[in-house]
Every structure is written in C-alpha cells, then in structure tokens.
Amino acid sequence: STAFGPGASRPVIRGLDGPRIKTAENGVGSLDVAAISPDHAVSSEVLGARQIEILRGPATLLYGSGAIGGLVNIVTDRIPQTHSDGTRLLADLRGSTAERSRDLGLQLRSSAGAMAFTGEFSDRRSDDYETAHGGRLANSDTAARNGSVGASWILDNGYIGLGGNRFESNYGIPSPERPRIDLARNRVEANGEFNQVAGLERIRFAAAGNQYRHAEIEADGNVGTVFSNRGSSARFDLQTRPIAGFRTVLGADLEQAKFSAIGEETIVPPTATRSHALFAVSERALGPGRIEIGGRIERVQHVPDAGSTLPSRRFALASSAIAYQWQIDGSSTLSASFTHAERAPGIEELYSQGAHLA
C-alpha cells in the first residue's frame, strides 16, 4: 500500500497505484476521489466483507481502463443472494496494541417468504500508532463508522435486490502540517443475477449511485478545502454456454461523475467525466490447463466546468489480453500472459494547477 498513514493508504499491485488500480464494491467502482491525491482514502469498509478479490490479466477488462494494473473488488453481503438459515446475528470484535485499535462489526440476516434481508454496522477506531523507536506517530489516528441495509427477492434461478450504505471516516495525515480529513459517503446499489435464461448460463447486472464529500481540516480547525463527487455506474453482462469449448462473458458498462473542489487547495477544476464501454472475455480448457482471451473498447470524456479555460478531452481506447494457465498438479499452476492496455488519463493528470501537500 501507499504510505500516507493508516487512514488513507491505497493498494499497490506490482508497482502500479493511483488511477492504474481500480477499487470496486460488488463489481461497481467506489466512485470516490481517492485517485485524485494519495492522502484521500478509499471510501469502502472491509470489516464486513465476505471476500476481497484481486484481479490481474484478461479478467480486468471486465472493469475498465482504470484497472490496467489490477482490480481490488470488495464483495459484501449488503444485498443478500440467498436465504439465511433462520435469523442470524454475526459479531466481530478485534483489538491490537500498536495503534490501540478497537473494531466492532455486526451483521443481522433474516428471511421472510421469498424475501431476504440484511443489516450491517461497524465501528473502527485507532490512536496514533507506535513506531519501532518507541514513540507514537502524531496525527495517525483514525475513526470510521459504516451502516447498511439491503433486501432481495430470491427466485429459483437467481435474485434481484436493493441496498443502501452510509460510510463515515475521520483520520489524520501524519505530516508537519497535521491536517485531518472528515469524509462521508452515501451509496445506493441494485444488482441481480439470473441463471439458465434464454439459452444463456447467466445474466447479471449491477448499478450504484454515490454521493461523496470530504472536508480537509487544517491544524487550527478551519476547513481548507471541500471535495465532492456525485457519480453513478451501471454494468450488464451475460455468460454464454460453451461454444466450440469457449465460455464467454459479454457486457457493457457506463459511468459518469461530477467532481468539484472548493477552497485553498482547489488544484483540479470542477469536471464532469463520462465513460462507456463494451467488453468480452472468453476461456476454455486447452491441453493441461486453460486459455483466457479478452478485449475491451471504451470511450472516455472529461469536460471541465464552463468557467474554466481548460479544454474538454475525449479518448478512444482499445485493450486486449491473452493468458494461459498450466495446471501442474492439484495445488500448483504456472501462468503466462500478454496484455495491451490503453488508459485515459485521470482529471488530476490532465488539469492539476499547482502544488499540493500530497
């Protein structure tokens, strides 16, 4: 991970980070401003995650040019996919000494007829963490709170559901200036999956709408800059039955966002971003292993605010990949891959207009 303290560090995959690594929840982008600057946190809670996927190679073509280095996907049970076994309460309590952390997570699951319900709450807190030299690193404390509810209609061959989430975080940046970031995000999600429909193995869709905001608070308590991002994303894919041995996923995704920053460190102007893409990834058994082939075409547009003198930019992207995984035995594989990836620059790469602490 990057080194901006426990509150803000972002993932690094094989030397790539920032806008080259995409973070997602349940397959849909996190839609925050973490890529704008390394002191901005990823607005996702991992305490209640069912699993965390790290993808490389052809599979990243399913998720956009922002994932050319890889994808970190947090999979949650916010929208239940199956019925629970009665009403179940899961609790998770953790602590550690170096940063004096106190973590609490709760999840309640229940079902009624064809409906399944879930509710989650988590609270994480830590103090300044202890260094190897015996002191504590000032302004490295963190606090985060997360709550969500979701409901699904469970069918014999799939499900369709809706969920809502509120995430809040307040953390310090360990630097001589000692600023803090106070972050809040509201997110609404819908997704569904249907199996064995219209001659297909699977049809799946996911969508999310985000309202993100954070304030950068100076050491004297005054608000220096307020960042916000209002975004939405939708994706749809279908998986075919084997054709000549190839099982293929075809799909499309759309994403749009409106970014703005107001205050002392407004280094990127208000900008609207839109992207749309078509993709296909196919795999089949071949010899002692399996081969995977993928392609993606994408269009990205950045439009700065009308009051800015900066130009709009448009990008046409084409990416492809091929990989082979040789199954040596039941526990070992050997993989080789080749990827050609094209990425549109982020707004912070096109339009930054000055120095910034991070």
LINTA-V801585 format. One record per run of one state. SS is the DSSP state (hx for helix, st for strand, lp for the rest). FROM is the first residue (numbers start at 0). LEN is the number of residues. If there is no record, write none. Layout:
((SS & FROM & LEN) (SS & FROM & LEN))
//
This chain:
((lp & 0 & 12) (st & 12 & 1) (lp & 13 & 2) (st & 15 & 1) (lp & 16 & 1) (hx & 17 & 3) (st & 20 & 5) (lp & 25 & 2) (st & 27 & 2) (lp & 29 & 21) (st & 50 & 5) (lp & 55 & 1) (hx & 56 & 6) (lp & 62 & 2) (hx & 64 & 3) (lp & 67 & 2) (st & 69 & 6) (lp & 75 & 12) (st & 87 & 9) (lp & 96 & 4) (st & 100 & 12) (lp & 112 & 2) (st & 114 & 12) (lp & 126 & 3) (st & 129 & 1) (lp & 130 & 5) (st & 135 & 1) (lp & 136 & 5) (st & 141 & 14) (lp & 155 & 2) (st & 157 & 15) (lp & 172 & 7) (st & 179 & 18) (lp & 197 & 2) (st & 199 & 18) (lp & 217 & 5) (st & 222 & 18) (lp & 240 & 2) (st & 242 & 1) (lp & 243 & 2) (st & 245 & 18) (lp & 263 & 7) (st & 270 & 16) (lp & 286 & 2) (st & 288 & 16) (lp & 304 & 8) (st & 312 & 17) (lp & 329 & 2) (st & 331 & 9) (lp & 340 & 6) (hx & 346 & 5) (lp & 351 & 7))
//
